[in-house]
């Protein structure tokens, strides 16, 4: 079974207004709520593409129950650990008249050592873990060491571990040897301490990380597609041009597509192709909406895959 971890999930409140008016009352023209967080996005896309996973993480209060209910209604299996503080709410505000979008992201709750201990023991007790996807930022009270501990726990279960993080949470976890890391081009640049400008520099950076024991590196590059680097091969996938509505969740969708295909024992080229199609399809949806299966299936034959 695929398990995804989101330690700092959010309930996204997407609000549309016609015009933003200073010091005046504005009426909401539409409003939707989404269960959000990078690992949660991965689980939602896996479900949309016909697979199944279990979403793990830390939720609290009424908003945490709302988030969990949204996932249950969508058919996503959950095994969240409850915490005492309230799950955060992010506000995504769009002005219809101009198309401008504003994202107001909350810091999130503070998590106690006891709650982290409960969550860790839940991970230890899982018996059917074949994939463990660790994604996203960390809440207050949780140090980057948690990802290293979870990687070790997953490795003891012989699970394949995919890590999508940034900053210290990524750099401090490399030595625990996840199976795959999925940085975007900016996160990879920060990891190696160098601004990466082209494919050659990206591949050189990946080689330095392979030497540290990481078998797979999946690099997302926006319109330029994806590059998968292994010690033996380098695969590039580029999707067809689409009108980009929002890039929110595109990287998570790509990771979901890759992990799902990998769980079906597809070759790496097919995994990267699905990842690219899912990421491209999500970029074509508005706001925080993720990809739809029919759109991914339309894009798949248009993805160009090449060996570098």
Helices and strands as residue ranges (DSSP letters): E 2-6, E 10-17, E 28-36, H 38-48, E 53-60, H 61-73, E 77-78, E 81-83, E 88-95, E 101-104, H 113-125, E 131-135, H 145-156, E 160-164, H 167-171, G 174-176, E 180-181, H 185-192, H 199-210, E 216-220, G 222-224, E 226-229, E 234-238, H 250-263, H 268-283, H 293-300, E 304-307
